[in-house]
Structures are given as C-alpha cells and as structure tokens.
Amino acid sequence: MGNWLTADTWFYNLVGSLSDVIWSYLLIALLLILGIYFTIRTGFVQFRMLKEMFVLLFKEGTDRSGFKDRKGTSAFQAFAISTAARVGTGNLAGVALAISAGGPGAIFWMWVIALIGAATGFVESTLAQMYKVKDKDGFRGGPAYYMEQALNARWLGIIFAVLITLCFGFIFNGVQTNTIAQAFNGAYNIPTVYVGLAIMLLIGVIIYGGIRRIAVVAEIIVPIFASLYVIVAVIIMIINIADVPQVFGLIFSQAFGIREVAGGTAGGALMLGIQRGLFSNEAGMGSAPNAAATAYVSHPVKQGLVQSLGVLTDTLIICSATAFIILLSGTYADAGANIEGIQLTQQALAFHLGGWAQTFVSLAIFFFAFSSLLGNYYYGEVNVEFISPKRIYVQIFRVCFLLFVLLGAASGLELVWAMADLFMGLMAVVNLIAIALLGHIVAAALKNYMDQRRQGLDPVFYNDSIPWLKNLKAWGKKR
C-alpha cells in the first residue's frame, strides 16, 4: 500500500484541493443563493410557521380513518433520526474550531446560515415526503427517489445514492468512532480498539432490528442527552449572567466590526461560520430527507416543517450552547494555536465545572456520536435499497458499515476528514441542483396545505391533490 494514504501525500493534497474548490466557491454560493430564494419563494416559511412546527412535532402519525398507523415512523421519530445524524461531534468540536480559527464572530454567521438554510431544509424534506415509496417497514425515500420520480433521472439518483452511501455509510463512521475512542482513551486510558469493538457490538444489535429499532433508540438518546447538554450550558449562563451581554456584544462586533473588516478577520469569521454551520445542520446536503421520508403524516408539508425545525434546533440551540460555554470561559483567547476543537470545549467546561468536566464531555461525545452513527447507517441503507432491491446488498453494506466502525476507532483520520468534506460537498451539489429544479413543486404543495388550513381543516394530501404532478406512489387518491 505504501504511504499514499497518509497526510501530506499527493493523494491527500489532491483530495484537499478538490474539497477546497467545492466548499470555498461552488457550494457556499449555491447554499446561500438557494437558501434566500427558497425563503422568499415559501413566504419565509421558517419564521411565519414556527409555532406550527412545534405543534406538528408531537402529533402522532394517524391514517385517514383516525387510527394510529402500524407502519412508518411518527413525525417525532423521523425528527429524532435526522437530528441524531446532525447532532454529532461537530456540535462540540466544530463550533470550537470555528471560534478558535475565525473568532467569536463566526457564531453570528452560523446563526444566519441556519435561519436561511431552514427554508432549504423544508424544501428537500417536503420533496422526500411527496416522492417516498412503501416498503416492509412503512416508507423510504430521499433525494435519490425524487431525482428518479420527479426529474425522471434515475442515473442522477444513483450518483447521489453512491455518494451518500460512501459519505455517511462509511467515511463519517471513522470520524465519529475515532472521536469517541480518543475521548475515552484520554479520560480512562482504554485502548481505542476495545472502544471500537464495544461500539460495533452495540450498533450491530440496533441496526439488525431495522428502522423501527433505530427510531426508538434515536427518540430516546437525542432528546435526553441534547437536553442535558443544553441544560448545562444554561446553568453556566445563569452563573455568569453578568457576562452574557458582553458575549453577545463580542459575537456581533466581531462578525462585522470595523476593526475586524480592516484586519481581514471578519471575512474569515464569515467563511468559517458558514462552513461550520452548513456542516452541522446539513440543510441542503440531502441527508435529512432520507429520515423525513419515513414519517407517516397526512400531508408532506407537515414533515417539511418538522425537519425545518431540526435545522434551527441544531444550530440555534445545541451549537449555541457550545459557543456560550467556550466564550463565557474566556479560554479561547488564551488557548493559542495548539488547542482547538474538542480540546477547547473540554478546557472551557473544566473552567466552569471543574475536573469532572472531562467525564461529562466524554459521555456527551459518546451519545452524540453514537446517535450520529444510527442516522448515518439508515441513510446508507435506504440508498443501497434504491440502487438495488436485493437484500444481499443490504447485508453486505451492514457488514462493511460495522467494519468501518471498528477501523475508524483505531485509525488516523487526516485523510478521512478530507474525503468526508469532498464527498459531502459533491453530494450537496447534486442535491441542490435537483431541488433548485423542483422548488416549484414544493411551493404548490405549501399552497395546498395553507388552503386547507384556512378552511379550518387538518390538511390531507393525495396523489391528485396537485393535478399536474406525476409519479406520486405513496399517497392514494381522494375517495
């Protein structure tokens, strides 16, 4: 094999260069332009329907006769699966990296991109609901499915399915399991390979139980541990309440202050904030729609709204929790170039909470990253099924997935991170092109939803609710 897979080789540099081109120019431009376009086209849906998002989140999936459906996931379970994939180590390490490299102003731009990206998240998840298909567990779908059915471009769907399977099904596993293994190795001196074996066994038990078991585990892990993390951040803010206004001032002033613009750091804050925000909330990436399609709801717009809330939850609540923990400690200013990412978050928590913070961070990393592995697995499986319905390919994928969990725990990940950025960028470009072409369909679905709401009805969608639409397979006709 030689050393071509190590950092600072020609292959690593090639992957990094391609990733930089995609993220620094094409992808950020597409995400910003389409985010603004979808915000306007949907009438600022992420703001005007915020209350409805919370109401829909906790509604049980029912069939049109009023009985609880026995197949498919609930709106909340689909939300939990997608949030499980979103809420990973990036929420602890990615935010810290943005602050250490781009300054506190990066957080402002993370907020901005979440507010804009929530409209993009609404569009892609509504499309996934509209073009979902029935399977043995209820429903499945995602970008590959609406590329095939709405654009009549199965070839494009296969390209996307391959990219997301490689990215989420394999590469991201290394990132997540390595972070867990390193955290426990540093805190308790447990060999990384033992940590990897333990994770592999736990994940295996869950994924062989199917989407229902994944949904049940995700809806327990995500709310409990995300809530605990946010509660810790709120307690820290209360203890340091006198300094909170100063932190807000620091974030806003460094986002576009005169001194920062003159020194060139405002641009760095903007770029890092956008990149880390997009990496964290995944709006437009085409990942969350795979979870959105599993939900049993009476109208596709309902799940689009719930997934839009997921984008806001990830960045405005969980990422902000990490930001305030770090900024209220003041450690980011003294850390220097040698401390960034998860180490900076650990140092900040230790400043506030004392020595037991290392244990808390280790547990937080474990549950956040473990929940991400669950979401990542499902994204890979549903796209393998799109490429071929033969179950043997799903079984092969499961074995490979578990092997990558083990390998990731004990590997060096410089190249893996670079490849993750590249494949996620390529995946997002393909998805964004598709939803740009299909945005008018979502606008029509939203109009149908609002027309029914104005009549005082609980909106219901059918194959012929929008007469000019074709290839809707999961909705049935109005009786």
Secondary structure by P-SEA (a helix, b strand, c coil): cccccccccaaaaaaaaaaaaaaaccaaaaaaaaaaaaaaaaccccccaaaaaaaaccccccccccccccccccaaaaaaaaaaaacccccccaaaaaaaacccaaaaaaaaaaaaaaaaaaaaaaaaaaacccccccccccaaaaaaaccccaaaaaaaaaaaaaacccaaaaaaaaaaaaaaaaaccccaaaaaaaaaaaaaaaaaacaaaaaaaaaaaaaaaaaaaaaaaaaaaaaaccaaaaaaaaaaaaaccaaaaaaaaaaaaaaaaaaaaaaacccccccaaaaaaacccccaaaaaaaaaaaaaaacccaaaaaaaaaaaacccccccccccaaaaaaaaaaaccccaaaaaaaaaaaaaaaaaaaaaaaaaaaaaaaacccaaaaaaaaaaaaaaaaaaaccccaaaaaaaaaaaaaaaaaaaaaaaacaaaaaaaaaaaaaaaaacccccccccccccccccccccccc
